[in-house]
């Protein structure tokens, strides 16, 4: 019997690397890694169901094989002592550019205004004069092809508890296809969970009139509608041609060909809408374009949650809450509506939850994961239930993008390698911090040797370090989820 038990000795243990090593071809070929891992005696927050106390998770070749207090641990399994720890699914940033190559400089069609809910730097191109020029339209670009392992934000987001992102390229009205990435791997392809997860749109016009077509909001809306109409006609014409080659051969347009999937509702279309006017417009546009729409922005949804619920559109909420600009003119007094917006924006998720609207959070303009968690805590303080907040950071995001069968919750049959990293959060707060990968032939005993060992493993596989700090003194008792948010956010 080959069983090793690792004691509880850290604040946060990320089990993804353990299973990744288990799944590594080298380990399987040499017989160095066991076929099973077991986390025994932990509290398991599955998100999709009940929270299980003193339970065990068994992972076989990267897939959750069993969960339960009486789950039988195979003799050859490596055992992690989970006593006093809590297991959560990895967090998901639902719309970002983390993990992608840097975008070109701004200044061409599709450039957003500074207040865009997801700022986008457009692609450099010649001035367009008509829809045929396809200004700001590159839907064939795929974020999966532009993964950049050198992006330092990958490690920052991992360290902050975010194990998965929906990454999208920037630039233009149709910037390209968003991809779902897990933030660990030796090669760019290792990160890709789903290569075509969504088509994000940007509806901001160019810099001004006479700056190229389209140069107004009306023009942008008309242009986007025309592109969808052209793509729909192209799909029908191509189908007719394949059925009867005697009909006129349709002209090939790669923009139209790339938009076939959203028109056939195989992927969602992300529509920007942050205030009441934009939200109302996005609800109508999704119907007009005949696509599976998802609103992103959504910070004024506290006024429109019932209307959104009636249309059954999911919402990606920008976690960068509105605030006064740091370098704003002190003589420039904000309007009452703007002040009200700043005050009530964090309550938008609570309004969506109350209206049974599916929603998730995305980082927006926030540059650190701890700031995202601070923003989520503000929503909790504004009335969002804690379980709904955790769901919005995990399972709801996976459901919106159609990957809930493999990530977002802790369930038997779901992947636990790069598709479903897990975090084990301790209720205690020791001063140490380290990742949990273990080499087959080594067993660190002291805390110092564990740290040195983990640095070596992290260099090869990516670091999954925690960023916990000391808890504030004299804090009243709070739940495990709020404690996690506070400790990561401080």
DADA-V961962 format. One record per pair of residues at least 6 apart in sequence whose ideal C-beta (glycine too) atoms are under 6 Angstrom apart, sorted by the first residue. I is the first residue (numbers start at 1). J is the second residue. D is the distance in whole Angstrom. If there is no record, write none. Layout:
((I | J | D) (I | J | D))
//
This chain:
((1 | 75 | 4) (2 | 76 | 5) (4 | 78 | 5) (5 | 79 | 5) (6 | 80 | 5) (7 | 81 | 5) (8 | 81 | 5) (8 | 83 | 6) (8 | 84 | 6) (10 | 434 | 6) (11 | 426 | 5) (11 | 429 | 6) (11 | 430 | 6) (11 | 466 | 5) (11 | 468 | 5) (12 | 425 | 6) (12 | 466 | 3) (13 | 424 | 4) (13 | 436 | 4) (14 | 423 | 6) (14 | 464 | 3) (15 | 422 | 5) (16 | 421 | 3) (17 | 437 | 4) (17 | 461 | 5) (17 | 464 | 6) (18 | 37 | 6) (18 | 436 | 6) (18 | 437 | 6) (19 | 59 | 5) (19 | 62 | 5) (19 | 416 | 5) (19 | 417 | 5) (20 | 417 | 6) (21 | 33 | 6) (21 | 437 | 6) (22 | 33 | 5) (23 | 62 | 5) (23 | 417 | 5) (27 | 33 | 3) (32 | 440 | 4) (33 | 440 | 5) (34 | 76 | 5) (34 | 78 | 5) (36 | 60 | 5) (36 | 74 | 5) (36 | 77 | 4) (37 | 59 | 5) (37 | 78 | 5) (38 | 56 | 6) (38 | 58 | 5) (38 | 73 | 5) (38 | 77 | 5) (38 | 79 | 5) (39 | 57 | 5) (39 | 80 | 5) (39 | 82 | 5) (40 | 56 | 5) (40 | 79 | 6) (40 | 82 | 6) (41 | 54 | 6) (41 | 82 | 5) (41 | 83 | 4) (42 | 82 | 3) (42 | 85 | 5) (42 | 87 | 5) (43 | 53 | 5) (43 | 86 | 4) (44 | 52 | 4) (44 | 55 | 5) (44 | 87 | 5) (44 | 410 | 6) (45 | 51 | 5) (45 | 88 | 5) (46 | 409 | 5) (46 | 410 | 4) (47 | 89 | 6) (47 | 391 | 6) (47 | 394 | 5) (47 | 395 | 5) (47 | 409 | 4) (48 | 395 | 6) (48 | 409 | 4) (48 | 411 | 6) (54 | 69 | 6) (55 | 68 | 6) (55 | 69 | 5) (56 | 71 | 4) (57 | 67 | 5) (58 | 65 | 5) (58 | 66 | 4) (58 | 71 | 6) (59 | 416 | 5) (62 | 415 | 6) (62 | 416 | 6) (62 | 417 | 4) (63 | 415 | 6) (64 | 412 | 5) (64 | 414 | 5) (64 | 416 | 5) (67 | 412 | 6) (84 | 427 | 6) (85 | 424 | 5) (85 | 426 | 5) (86 | 425 | 5) (86 | 480 | 5) (87 | 422 | 6) (87 | 424 | 5) (88 | 423 | 5) (89 | 394 | 5) (89 | 409 | 6) (89 | 410 | 6) (90 | 163 | 3) (90 | 164 | 6) (90 | 421 | 4) (91 | 161 | 5) (91 | 162 | 5) (91 | 393 | 5) (92 | 164 | 5) (92 | 397 | 4) (93 | 162 | 5) (93 | 165 | 4) (93 | 362 | 6) (93 | 363 | 5) (94 | 166 | 5) (94 | 316 | 5) (94 | 360 | 4) (94 | 362 | 4) (94 | 397 | 5) (95 | 166 | 6) (95 | 296 | 6) (95 | 316 | 5) (95 | 362 | 4) (96 | 165 | 5) (96 | 363 | 5) (97 | 167 | 6) (98 | 153 | 5) (98 | 157 | 6) (98 | 165 | 5) (99 | 147 | 6) (99 | 151 | 5) (99 | 154 | 5) (99 | 167 | 5) (99 | 181 | 5) (100 | 143 | 6) (100 | 146 | 5) (100 | 148 | 6) (100 | 167 | 5) (101 | 146 | 5) (101 | 148 | 4) (103 | 121 | 4) (103 | 170 | 4) (103 | 171 | 6) (104 | 124 | 5) (106 | 121 | 5) (106 | 122 | 6) (108 | 122 | 5) (108 | 124 | 6) (108 | 125 | 5) (109 | 128 | 6) (109 | 135 | 4) (109 | 136 | 4) (109 | 206 | 5) (109 | 212 | 5) (110 | 122 | 4) (110 | 136 | 3) (110 | 172 | 4) (110 | 173 | 5) (110 | 202 | 6) (111 | 122 | 5) (112 | 119 | 6) (112 | 120 | 5) (112 | 202 | 6) (112 | 204 | 4) (113 | 204 | 5) (116 | 204 | 6) (117 | 272 | 6) (117 | 274 | 5) (117 | 297 | 3) (117 | 318 | 5) (120 | 170 | 4) (120 | 202 | 5) (121 | 170 | 5) (121 | 171 | 6) (122 | 171 | 4) (122 | 172 | 5) (123 | 171 | 4) (123 | 172 | 5) (127 | 212 | 4) (128 | 135 | 3) (128 | 212 | 5) (128 | 213 | 5) (129 | 213 | 6) (131 | 223 | 6) (131 | 226 | 5) (134 | 255 | 5) (135 | 213 | 6) (136 | 172 | 3) (136 | 173 | 4) (137 | 174 | 5) (137 | 255 | 5) (138 | 172 | 6) (138 | 176 | 5) (139 | 174 | 4) (139 | 255 | 6) (139 | 258 | 4) (139 | 259 | 6) (140 | 254 | 5) (140 | 258 | 4) (141 | 169 | 5) (141 | 176 | 3) (142 | 177 | 5) (142 | 195 | 6) (143 | 167 | 5) (143 | 168 | 6) (143 | 169 | 5) (143 | 178 | 6) (143 | 179 | 4) (144 | 179 | 4) (144 | 192 | 5) (144 | 195 | 4) (147 | 188 | 4) (147 | 191 | 5) (154 | 183 | 5) (157 | 183 | 6) (157 | 369 | 5) (158 | 183 | 5) (158 | 464 | 6) (159 | 465 | 5) (159 | 467 | 5) (160 | 369 | 3) (160 | 370 | 6) (161 | 423 | 6) (161 | 488 | 6) (162 | 369 | 5) (163 | 183 | 6) (163 | 421 | 4) (164 | 182 | 5) (165 | 181 | 5) (166 | 178 | 5) (166 | 180 | 6) (166 | 197 | 6) (167 | 179 | 6) (167 | 181 | 5) (168 | 178 | 4) (168 | 200 | 5) (169 | 175 | 5) (169 | 176 | 4) (173 | 202 | 5) (175 | 200 | 6) (177 | 196 | 5) (178 | 197 | 5) (178 | 198 | 4) (178 | 200 | 6) (179 | 192 | 6) (179 | 195 | 5) (179 | 197 | 6) (180 | 193 | 4) (180 | 194 | 4) (180 | 197 | 5) (181 | 191 | 4) (182 | 191 | 6) (182 | 193 | 6) (182 | 418 | 4) (184 | 418 | 6) (184 | 462 | 5) (185 | 191 | 5) (193 | 419 | 5) (194 | 403 | 6) (196 | 267 | 6) (197 | 401 | 5) (198 | 267 | 6) (198 | 268 | 5) (198 | 270 | 5) (199 | 262 | 5) (199 | 269 | 5) (200 | 270 | 4) (201 | 271 | 6) (203 | 220 | 5) (203 | 272 | 6) (205 | 215 | 6) (205 | 216 | 5) (205 | 217 | 6) (205 | 220 | 5) (206 | 212 | 5) (206 | 215 | 5) (209 | 215 | 5) (214 | 220 | 5) (214 | 223 | 5) (228 | 289 | 5) (230 | 256 | 5) (231 | 256 | 4) (231 | 259 | 4) (231 | 263 | 6) (232 | 263 | 6) (234 | 256 | 4) (235 | 260 | 5) (237 | 250 | 4) (238 | 250 | 5) (240 | 247 | 6) (241 | 247 | 6) (241 | 249 | 6) (241 | 250 | 6) (261 | 267 | 5) (262 | 269 | 5) (262 | 291 | 5) (265 | 292 | 5) (268 | 292 | 5) (268 | 294 | 5) (269 | 291 | 4) (269 | 293 | 5) (270 | 294 | 5) (270 | 296 | 5) (271 | 282 | 4) (271 | 293 | 5) (271 | 295 | 6) (272 | 296 | 6) (272 | 297 | 5) (273 | 279 | 4) (273 | 282 | 4) (273 | 295 | 5) (273 | 297 | 5) (274 | 297 | 3) (274 | 299 | 5) (275 | 300 | 5) (276 | 300 | 5) (276 | 303 | 5) (276 | 304 | 6) (279 | 304 | 5) (282 | 295 | 5) (283 | 311 | 5) (286 | 293 | 3) (293 | 313 | 5) (294 | 314 | 5) (295 | 313 | 6) (295 | 315 | 5) (296 | 316 | 4) (297 | 318 | 5) (298 | 315 | 4) (298 | 317 | 5) (299 | 318 | 6) (299 | 345 | 4) (299 | 348 | 5) (301 | 348 | 4) (301 | 351 | 6) (301 | 352 | 5) (302 | 344 | 5) (302 | 347 | 5) (302 | 348 | 5) (302 | 351 | 4) (305 | 351 | 4) (305 | 352 | 5) (305 | 355 | 4) (306 | 355 | 6) (308 | 357 | 5) (309 | 355 | 4) (309 | 356 | 6) (309 | 357 | 5) (314 | 358 | 4) (314 | 400 | 5) (315 | 352 | 6) (315 | 357 | 6) (315 | 359 | 4) (316 | 360 | 6) (316 | 362 | 5) (317 | 349 | 6) (317 | 359 | 6) (317 | 361 | 5) (318 | 364 | 4) (319 | 361 | 5) (319 | 363 | 6) (319 | 364 | 6) (319 | 372 | 5) (319 | 375 | 4) (320 | 364 | 4) (320 | 365 | 4) (320 | 366 | 5) (321 | 345 | 5) (321 | 346 | 6) (321 | 375 | 6) (322 | 341 | 6) (322 | 342 | 5) (322 | 345 | 5) (346 | 378 | 4) (346 | 379 | 5) (346 | 382 | 4) (347 | 382 | 4) (347 | 383 | 6) (349 | 379 | 4) (349 | 384 | 5) (350 | 382 | 6) (350 | 383 | 4) (350 | 384 | 4) (352 | 359 | 5) (353 | 384 | 6) (353 | 388 | 5) (358 | 396 | 6) (359 | 392 | 6) (360 | 392 | 5) (360 | 396 | 5) (360 | 397 | 4) (360 | 400 | 6) (361 | 392 | 5) (361 | 393 | 6) (363 | 372 | 5) (366 | 372 | 5) (370 | 488 | 6) (370 | 489 | 5) (373 | 485 | 5) (373 | 488 | 5) (373 | 489 | 4) (374 | 489 | 4) (376 | 389 | 5) (377 | 485 | 5) (380 | 386 | 6) (380 | 389 | 5) (386 | 479 | 6) (386 | 481 | 5) (386 | 482 | 6) (390 | 481 | 5) (394 | 408 | 5) (395 | 408 | 4) (395 | 409 | 5) (398 | 404 | 4) (398 | 407 | 5) (398 | 408 | 3) (406 | 414 | 6) (406 | 415 | 5) (406 | 419 | 5) (407 | 419 | 5) (407 | 420 | 4) (414 | 420 | 5) (425 | 484 | 5) (429 | 468 | 6) (429 | 471 | 6) (432 | 447 | 6) (433 | 465 | 6) (433 | 466 | 5) (434 | 450 | 6) (434 | 451 | 5) (434 | 454 | 4) (435 | 454 | 5) (435 | 458 | 6) (435 | 463 | 6) (435 | 464 | 4) (435 | 465 | 6) (437 | 457 | 4) (444 | 450 | 4) (444 | 453 | 5) (468 | 487 | 5) (469 | 490 | 5))
//
